[in-house]
Amino acid sequence: MAEMYAAVASQNSKIHSILISETEVGSTNKVPKLLDLADYDNWKGRFETHLNGTDTNLWERILSPYERPRFVGTELYQLLKRLDVDERKKYDSEKKAYWMLSQAIPNQILHQFDEHKTSYKNNIEKYSYRRVRTDDDPNEYAR
């Protein structure tokens, strides 16, 4: 009976390791997750590789600002169906990069970027963070 429990525990440990590895490293369908800011430099390389493997335009959206075209002389955005092919590709890349970045960053960090609606502005490298220890939430981050 003890052997059976040991086998189950070993199997659970292997499954746990696989799940942690897939979360950290990512897969074809899942972006690598930033599990801790201390691992940012390693994560950034994995995330860049993942984006470039998906579409080389995605990393460019992280590094370069994008603003959807507006009607001349107004604050109104042009309709998507009126964008030319190149602008539409940029728009689509921006939306996909923003979505992937928001999937990769933990909620305790992501909520601080609520006002940023583009992947470039959401690029956490541009912000300096320090860990704040509080009684309420020991994992809270602050600028």
HELIX and SHEET records of a PDB file:
HELIX    1   1 ALA A    2  VAL A   25  1                                  24    
HELIX    2   2 LEU A   37  ASP A   39  5                                   3    
HELIX    3   3 TYR A   40  THR A   54  1                                  15    
HELIX    4   4 THR A   56  LEU A   63  1                                   8    
HELIX    5   5 LEU A   80  ARG A   82  5                                   3    
HELIX    6   6 VAL A   85  ALA A  104  1                                  20    
HELIX    7   7 ASN A  107  LEU A  110  1                                   4    
HELIX    8   8 HIS A  111  PHE A  113  5                                   3    
HELIX    9   9 ILE A  124  LYS A  126  5                                   3    
SHEET    1   A 2 ARG A 130  ARG A 131  0                                        
SHEET    2   A 2 TYR A 141  ALA A 142 -1                                        
END                                                                             
